[in-house]
Amino acid sequence: MEKVSIIIPTYNAELHIIDCLNSIVNQSYSNLELIIVNDGSTDSTTEKIEKFIENHTSPIKIEYFIKENGGVSSARNKGIELATGKFIIFIDSDDTVSPEHVSSLIAPFNELDPSILVCNRLVDEHRRVKNISVEGFYDLGKFEQGYSVLENSNQLGYLHNKIFFKDIIVKNNILFNEKISMAEDLLFVLKYMGFISGFYFSTISSYHYKRSEGSLSETKLSDKQILCYLDVLSYSYNELKVNVKSIKGMGNSIDFYYGLKKTTSLMSIYIYRTVKNIKNTSKIKKEINGSLRFNQIMTLKRINAMKYLILALPHGIAQRLIKKLYRNKY
């Protein structure tokens, strides 16, 4: 039974941290290492974690580290540094998992190579993802199909329903980018995917995702940070393209999906700022309107196609329509 390291970055999670920790120590899989990285919490999170560690009676080893606040990426990177397991699973401190979460993720490795990417079904109450209905193993010969399953369901950029082979992370120096504050998960997965030998999809749903809408804190993103994110995103897609260049047709698909991801990310930021009366950025709108051709727009989900067409209207009209349509959502 291989050791699995579970990494939990936490910051001011006093309302949820105990539920999260209880769900982990109650896992059916026993060879676990729990790494909690407290990213400088200022509420009662620290006291609650220390009391939990003092009182817990499970055989699971708990490694607890307190650091100065540096963001979720720096906390996850510290967790990777501390991890001693063969596999790594990331869980957020405001979420919980079913007792079979770890066992379901690691089960495919009984027969398959540890360098595959295992992905369970993810259920998101905000419906930002679509269900993955396929199941089973996709080798390198079906890499494009496996990649498309994740991208088309919008589950490519989620860490929570996946398990990672630590050797791939360490040998290829795959870490979370600490300079940006949006889509860090997506960039990590893109880098990791450049070194995998295939995919394994399961329809098991064991992760209970509770993150609230707007958790990316768009209001804190400056124009400089957004444009930096675009540069890093472009670099990550290009890096993936290089690493899988031997797969027929994959390069064109990656270019296309990069265009989709960039456009949908920018549209969400632009709409959020409009509804909240935050200063809009002409550079963002220019990036949106110059990123996709019309036939590509039609492959977007219907709601995203509508967003795109609204943004093609004159600025004042677009603003009025956006505020009317999205006021309740944001």
MOBEL-V669779 format. One line per field, one symbol per residue. burial: 1 if it has 16 or more other C-alpha atoms within 10 Angstrom, else 0. A space follows every 50 residues. Layout:
burial->???
//
This chain:
burial->00011111111111011101100110101111111111111000110110 00000000010111000000111111111101101011111111111011 11011101000001111111111000001111000011110011011111 11011111111111110110000111100111111111111111111111 11011111110000000100000001101101110111011011000001 10010011110111011011111110000100011011000100001001 000110110110000001101110000000
//
